[in-house]
Amino acid sequence: MPNGRAEPPRRVTLTRDGPILVEGPVEVVLEDGRTVCSDRFTVALCVCRRSRAYPWCDTSHRAREKRRTA
């Protein structure tokens, strides 16, 4: 590889209104020093902190509006 590494770099995708997508597997170090891991091929990391599964995104960031009836 041109960067001198045996493995290709991880791809990280930033989304405007949603999570950060990271090609897995990943190891995430939390603020308190704990480490959590995921072996999924793509991992969605929560940036809004609304997720009940933090640091993993559970789509809680999506606006939930009640439909109006006429």
N, C-alpha and C positions, 0 to 999 in steps of 0.2 A: 504494500500500500504506500502511496506517496507520503503519508503523514508519519511513516515509520512504525505504525501500530499493526498488530496482527489482525485486529478487528476493525471493521468500518466504524465511523463515528455514529452515535445515536442521533436520530432525527427528532427534533423538537418542533412542534407546530403550535404557534400562538393563534388563538381565535379571539375575535373581537368581543363577543358577549358570552363566552363560555370557558371551558377548561383549557389547560395546556395539555396537548397530546404529545406523548413520548413513546417512541418505539421501545418496546420492552425486550427482555425483562428489565425491571428497574428496582433499585434499592433507594428508599427515601428516608432521610434523617429528619426527624421531627424536631421542633423547637426544644423539647425537653430531653433530647438526646436519644430517644427511642428510635429504632430502625424498623421500618415496615417494608415488605417486599411484595412484588407482583411478578409473575412469570408470563403474563398475558402478552400477546404480540403488539398491542397498542394499549397504553394506559392513559386514562384521563385524570389529570391532577386538578383538584378544586382550587380556585383562586379567590372565590367569593366567601368561603368559609360557611356557607349555608348547608353544605352536605352533611347528612347524618353519618356518612361513611368516610369522613375526612381522614386522610388527605385525598382519597379517591372521590371523583365527581359522581354524584347520583342524579344530576340534572335539576337539583333544587334551585338553581339560578334562573330557570325559565320562569317567566311571568305567568302567574296563574290568575286569570280573570274569569269571573262568572259571566255566563252568557245572559244577555238581557232578553226578556220575553216581551213581545209587542203588546 
